[in-house]
């Protein structure tokens, strides 16, 4: 028996081998297609994730844009303040050199919130203080900056038991803290003590006065009399309001006229004040817990014991260097 394959076996074997090869290629193609689909699906997922991240970034940017701008502005403000302090230090160093022939110099460092007294090249006094907070406020279209002025000054006068006469901005600031409005009391005018609304103080006579009597205020009314704010009751009785105290009328804070007793505040400045001009001074304070911080409206505040020592040492004409 011959061991060679028959003639019909070879084509059949080749046919089967070709058929299996085709199926193999088909399966390989399917595998490649599956891998490509999986890769495309991953790319789609990545794209969706990227879109979500972009939306989140946009939301974060929109929500915190104002905060970022605010922080950027604060940072720039600090840099400007630092540059100004460097300039002030350089200027004061020059003035210190020019003042070596003086017997005594008072030095205020707004950066350290410290007060020094130099006498004949030696430091004979040192104390913690509070200086200007550097904030701004707009009142009646005027912008005020609460900084302690820098430069060379002189002690112009000395006061014991000084009285503080606050400007208009003090009442506006207090009203804003309490979320109140401000009403200005003028001589010859009245304010309803319960609502803060202006009222007429005219008292007409005759028949017309009787007809208008129902329009007159029936509650308490605030008005000026003899340099003081008085409260007039429904029965016409008058009661002077205590000096140096804020007056509230409904949802408003009353701004008394200049020169009135209610514009004079005792004990706010401590027992001593050294005036250096333009309304600025070194004085005592009741806010001793704020010493060492920049919190004042421009004056230099010291503790009672420190301002007393400084007051006794200082002389009118002494140079004051602030930087």
Buried (B, 14 or more C-beta within 10 A) or exposed (E): EEEEEEEEEEEEEEEEEEEEEEEEEEEEEEEEEEEEEEEEEEEEEEEEEEEEEEEEEEEEEEEEEEEEEEEEEEEEEEEEBEEBBEEBBEBBEEBBEEBEEEEBBBBBBBBEBBBBBBEEEEEEBEBBBBBBBBEEBEBEEEEBEBBBBBEBBEBBEBBEEBBBBBEBBBBBBBBBEEEBEBBBBEEEBBBBBEBBEBBEBEEEEEEEEEEEEEEBBEEBBBBBEEEBBBBBEEEEEEEEBEBBEBBBBBEBBBBBBEEBBBBBBEEBBBBBBBBBEEEBBBBBBEEBEBBEBBBBBBBBBBBBEBBBBBBEBBEEEBBBBBB
